[in-house]
Amino acid sequence: MSILSTERISHSFGDRWLFKDLTFGIQKGDRVALVGINGTGKSTLLKILAGKIVPFEGKVVSTKELRIGYLEQEPDFSNTFLVSDFIYNIDNEVQQLIKEYDQLIQDESSDQLRVQELVELLTIKDAWNFENNIRTILSQLGITNLDQRIESLSGGQKKRLSLAKLLIDDPDLYILDEPTNHLDIETIEWLENLLVTGQKTIIFVTHDRYFLDNICTEIKELHQGAFYTYKGKYGYFLEKKAERESSDAASLEKNKNLLRKELEWMRRQPKARGTKSKARIDAFYGLEEKTKLNQKQDTITLDVKLSRQGNKILELENVSKTFGEKSVINNFSYTFKKGDRIGIAGKNGSGKSTFLNLITGQLAPDEGKVRVGETTVYGYYKQGGLDFSNTQRVIDVVKEVAEYITTSKGETITASQLLTHFLFTPEKQFNLVEKLSGGEKKRLQLMRVLIKNPNFLILDEPTNDLDIDTLNVLENFLENYQGVLLLVSHDRFLIDKLTDQLFVFQPNKPVRIYNGNYTDYRQEQESELKVKKTETKKATLPVEKSIQKPKLSFKEQKEFEKLDSEITELESVIKNKTNEMLQTTDHTQLSTYAKEIEELNMRLEEKSNRWLELGELI
């Protein structure tokens, strides 16, 4: 039974229909990924499902008292001043008790009797797990100052705050619009584990293909106003979409042939003749509209000339930068070479953006030298605000940079032709920027960077708000790009595909140069963690054999001894299941295996964490 469903909903933007007659349902436990190119109405559809806007036609039906949590791209914090006021629901008694308790324990002069009363109340209401859950979520999302005014937060901090609130409230239905934006990779991996725990029901839009693949149980594609449903992961979606498009191409050719015959028939008939078949005339116009619709080619092409690059590109010699007492970059040296493809990894606030500002001259180092080659031409795509106004026309945004652009083949094309390559129709080119979707604005910003013909391309979170189709084209362009590529992204798929070296930023540690992509790096980290676990286990053995009384209870001691064999057994089962999955091509069986392995990995992580927890108590 569906907990939320739509009944023939339709919605338009201006004089253009985004979608018509959409009917579908979401059942408890579904995790649905919504995909489609920018401007097709994905965010609009999520707003309709969340009850933020009313569709022009049709309706949304939900079960009684369904609690919906909605994470929008730009959260609204009107009438809320402090972080704590937003986090703790005023109508939730337990949350208000936790809020008061947290405030009192941070004040040394607080009323200790009241603190004790709150401890007893929280114990009676069995709220300590909930309190711990709140602390974990806030910590993981980097929300530490609950007394901070919301208006002082950056856009990324506001998005994380809104996500924290949604996760704490744990609604019946999660509606998430680009949940991975402004999160670092480690936080995204934590969020993935949280969302697949329990029977959460989720519908979400994301450009992050690893996140999509790890979360979804089905994919719904919004394409030219219609819905296509795929029961499976991202790879299955790509396969079936290719089959559908091949079939559509065959149907289009058939429609064209039939349309030519019908057109001849229409032209032969006298205009005043009343015996003309009304059904045939209606069929003609329907066929004509269908053929026109299918003739639209939603493809983007990227092709720009590369500026000549000399032998000296960029040299960093013993570069250091501090802010107050915080050392962000310490004594870092590197000489960039032709063909370098480097990913920059690290948590938010670890110094990635500072590093980019140093090499582009927007910041001066405290110590060391930054030497830029004479022929080096930067193309710097920033994750911050757009460098054009909403009141400008789209075509003027491009003409500000160049009226004409030279392609890699030496051909000259106009700004309008380039915009058409980027899926900006002639009509859109003369519209104001404010009428573009968030993803279309980012696409326009990216185009402004590329038309400068850079030979040193710096992309700081280029994937935010871009649709997957645009990302695929961007990846194809970057794979063939001959200049130096420096990429900051939380998109693990993008970093794995485009880079072969990492600069790893860690708080209060030197920047690490790692040869390999992100998956290589994570596998190395996991191997090191296993070694540490083994060393911790060995370190506990003398304590277990000594006459000292352990800090564990008898029950915990038995649990600790049992966990070791359970972890080994789970690892073996996961390995066997993975091997079995690799041997099958049946999509239903693949989905079953994937779900089983996902559940086994969750159990393994829980048991490993418990083993470490008990080991520390011995």
Buried (B, 14 or more C-beta within 10 A) or exposed (E): EBBBBBBEBBBBEEEEBBBBBBEBEBEBEBBBBBBBBBBBBBBBBBBBBBEEEEBEBBEBEBEEEEEBBBBBBEBEBEEBEBBBBBBBBEEBEBBEBBBBBBEBEEEEEBEEEEBEBBEEBBEEEEBEEBBEBBEBBBEBBBBEEBEBEBEEBEBBBBBBBBBBBBBBBBBBBBBBBBBBBBBBBBBBBBBBEBBBEEEBBBBBBBBBBBBBBBBBBBBBBBBEBEBBEBEBBBEBBBEBBEEBEEEEEEEBEEBEEBBEEBEEBBEEEEEEEEEEEEEEBEEBEEBBEBBEEBEEEBEBEBBBBBBEBEEBBBBBBEBBBEEEEEBBBBEBEBEBEEEBBBBBBBBBBBBBBBBBBBBBEEBEBBEBEBEBBEBBBBBBBBBEEBEBEEEBBBBBBBBEBBEEBBBEEEEEBBBBEBBBBBBBEEEBBEBEBEEBBBBBBBBBBBBBBBBBBBBBBBBBBBBBBBBBBBBEBBBEBBEEBEBBBBBBBBBBBBBBEBBBEBBBBEEEEEBEEBEBBBEBBBEEEEEEEEEEBEEBEEEBEEEEEEEEEBEBEEEBBEBBEEBEEBBEEBBEBBEEBEEEBEEEEEBEEBBEBBEBBBEBBBBBEEBBEBBBEBBEEB
